[in-house]
Structures are given as C-alpha cells and as structure tokens.
C-alpha cells in the first residue's frame, strides 16, 4: 500500500471579529450585533451588506461574485461581480448558499440548506426554503416577537 505524502498545512484564514473559522473576503459592510458561525464564506468582493442583528449559521455561504463565465469561456470573460444585500435581523441557516445579486428583506429566514439564486428579491419577513429557494411571503412573521399570530 502506498503511503500518501503529507499534505502541507494551508495558511490560516485571515483574522476577523466573528469566528476564527469564518472566511471573510473583501470589505463587506456588516451591521452591529451580527453572529457569524464557523466554516462560513462571506464574500464581500462585489459589494456585500449584512444588516444588524443577523445570524449566519455554520457552513453558510454568501457570494457577490461568480467565476462560471470566466471558466467556461476558457478565461475569455471576466469574473462577474454583483452586490448582495441581507437586511436587518435575517437568519441564514446552516449550509445555506446565497448567490450574487440577491436582496433578502429584513426579518427573513433563509432555511438550512437553501440555495438562493442569483438576483433573487425577497420582501421582509420572507422564508426562503429549498433548492432552488422558493420564497414564502410572510413565512417568517410567525417567529417575530409580537406578531399577529402570537
């Protein structure tokens, strides 16, 4: 049996104030009282705003760029970048993926494992569930303190 060569240790992730195992790229604008879990990718390279009071669960990925066109065009096209916005008090569940150009309204929920397509616009209090993510208007309202359903 062949003994594999030891893999060189990768460079540590750049330090950030949220979690030592979160990878934050570029210069995203992140509001106060935001929690970002381990193994997340926060891509601010194309312009990213995360509102105050958000929770970004472990493994979630938020993108503002895509290399698809560059790759399939044999590098003839550039990397695409489009700003992404996450409103105030949004919960992004574990392993959810939000692609570039999405705009998630305040007090919304992106369910664990959901994949939010490029350019998705979700109003406040939405729940985004599934692959690709389906928007359920007012789906998050039942979780809001003082909601009519209390």
Secondary structure, 3 states (H helix, E strand, C coil): CCCCCCCCCCCCCCCCCCCCCCEEEECCEECCCCEECCCCEEEECCCEEECCCCEECCCCEECCEECHHHHHCCCCCCCEECCEEECCCCEECCCCEECCCCEECCCCEECCCCEECCCCEECCCCEEECECCEEECCCCHHHCCCCCCC
